[in-house]
Amino acid sequence: MNKHISRRTIQVTLGCFWLLDGFLQLQRQMFTKNFALKIIAPNEVSQPTIIHNPIHLAVHIILLHPALWDCAFAAIQFLIGYLLLRQTTVRQGLILSTIWGLSVWFIGEGLGGLFSGSASLIMGMPGAALLYVILGIGAWPHRHKDKTQPASWLTAVWATVWLTGASLQLTAGQNSAPALAAMIKGMARGAPGWLAALDDGVSRHIIELGSAVIIWLVFIEALIGILIFLGHFWRTLAVIAGIIFITLAWVIGQALGEYYTGFATDLNTAPFIILLGLAVLGSRGMTIDIT
């Protein structure tokens, strides 16, 4: 059968993601000082003072009682997931998701690195926590019960994400093949053998191809952002191309959220951008075959 991607579908999906994040927060390393020092503290690097100082303070506070704080963080995420999965408490869940998501985006993700000079769509810009917030607002229950489609403004969000990604790819430190290759090769450290070999192979090919890789990346990302505003065919093509692109980026640039490290706190941005694309199709009243 055919079924619209509805607001409720997004709510349930976000609830499942929050529950997964809660379980990830219960990994052994999260109860130690490593959580503050290896996950939160790196977000201070190259940030403006107004961002650096609050993150530094948060690191100091977490280091006082790391296990206690970790339990609290996990409990909040489990609570959000529970509230979103129950239709009668979804509004409370979305409110808490918005508040907590923005807090995590600022402290835990350093605003997605947007002001650090190292943000990249391939590597996880704009941050999973911000996409939690945006998708949650876009799936807010409508006062008219027959209004089940996601908010139409999510189309503009899709375009903003991809056009920003294209722009950032042109910035110093990211607009060269060696820089991109170094980022991807860096993800090979500690990765399972197959993933490390893939990252190494991709980084070598990027060096061989040179600046053409950057040109094509910018072109593709910009095109995915622009086509979303055109007719039905081009809009659908933009979402399909975006899903394929970001899935490849999730494997190569985001290392599947680095699930194998013991320090993963979420799935990284790719699954949320995929959900955003499906929400855009749903907001246009399109149908997707789910059989």
C-alpha positions, -999 to 999 in steps of 0.1 A, spaced: 0 0 0 10 37 -2 12 59 28 21 95 34 52 102 55 32 117 84 40 139 114 33 109 136 58 88 116 85 114 123 75 116 160 79 79 165 111 78 145 126 106 167 114 88 198 133 56 187 164 77 180 162 93 214 159 58 231 189 47 211 209 77 223 199 69 258 214 34 255 245 48 239 248 71 269 251 40 291 283 28 275 311 22 300 332 51 289 304 75 294 305 70 332 341 81 333 360 114 329 365 104 293 330 116 284 338 152 293 374 151 281 370 132 248 335 141 237 326 175 252 360 192 255 370 189 218 341 212 210 360 241 226 387 240 199 388 270 175 355 283 188 347 320 196 350 329 232 312 331 236 309 294 226 342 282 241 336 295 277 302 278 283 315 245 269 346 247 291 324 254 322 302 224 313 333 202 311 345 213 345 310 206 360 307 172 345 342 162 357 330 167 393 306 138 391 308 122 357 288 90 365 260 110 381 257 134 352 258 106 327 229 89 344 210 121 343 217 126 306 206 90 298 174 94 319 165 126 300 169 109 266 149 79 277 122 101 289 120 121 256 118 88 237 91 75 260 70 107 257 73 108 219 63 71 215 31 78 235 7 98 214 -10 113 244 23 128 256 39 137 223 36 175 228 55 173 261 81 151 244 86 175 216 90 204 240 116 185 260 133 174 228 136 210 217 150 222 250 174 193 254 183 192 217 194 228 217 214 223 249 232 193 234 238 212 201 255 240 220 275 221 246 278 186 232 283 195 195 297 230 197 269 243 174 278 217 149 313 232 145 297 259 123 319 286 138 351 265 142 361 266 106 360 228 103 323 221 97 315 199 67 283 182 55 302 151 48 316 149 83 283 158 102 273 194 98 250 209 111 249 184 140 223 157 149 209 176 179 198 206 158 181 183 133 163 166 162 149 200 171 140 211 136 123 178 127 104 178 160 90 213 153 82 203 118 62 173 131 44 192 159 8 179 161 -15 201 140 -47 215 156 -67 200 127 -65 162 131 -67 157 94 -35 177 89 -10 149 91 16 161 66 49 175 79 53 212 79 60 226 44 88 249 55 110 218 60 116 222 22 135 254 30 155 236 57 165 209 33 178 236 8 196 254 36 214 223 48 226 214 13 235 249 1 253 256 34 272 224 29 283 235 -6 294 268 8 314 253 36 331 230 12 346 261 -5 361 275 28 398 274 36 410 241 50 382 222 32 385 234 -4 414 211 -14 417 174 -21 445 168 5 424 184 32 393 163 24 414 132 21 430 139 55 396 142 71 384 109 57 417 91 64 414 103 100 382 83 103 401 51 96 418 52 130 402 26 153 376 16 127 368 -20 119 391 -34 92 367 -31 63 358 4 71 394 15 77 403 0 43 374 18 26 384 51 41 420 46 31 411 37 -4 387 67 -8 413 91 6 439 78 -20 414 83 -48 406 118 -37 443 127 -38 446 112 -73 416 131 -87 426 164 -71 405 195 -71 379 180 -94 365 162 -64 359 194 -46 342 210 -77 319 180 -81 311 179 -44 301 216 -44 281 212 -76 262 181 -64 254 196 -29 243 229 -44 221 211 -70 204 189 -44 196 221 -25 182 240 -55 162 213 -73 140 209 -42 121 240 -52 113 228 -87 85 206 -100 75 172 -86 100 152 -107 130 174 -97 120 176 -61 118 138 -59 151 135 -77 167 159 -53 156 139 -23 167 106 -38 201 120 -48 204 136 -13 197 103 4 222 84 -17 248 111 -12 244 114 26 243 76 30 277 74 14 289 102 36 275 84 66 297 54 58 328 72 46 329 106 64 309 98 95 320 62 100 285 51 108 284 74 138 316 57 151 295 31 169 326 10 175 345 35 196 324 33 228 321 71 226 292 74 201 264 95 215 241 94 184 240 82 148 255 114 135 235 136 110 230 113 80 199 94 93 183 127 103 189 142 68 174 111 53 144 116 76 143 153 66 142 143 29 113 119 35 95 146 55 99 170 26 82 145 3 55 140 29 49 177 32 41 178 -5 15 152 -3 35 126 -21 33 89 -14 59 63 -9 55 26 -15 62 9 18 52 -26 8 
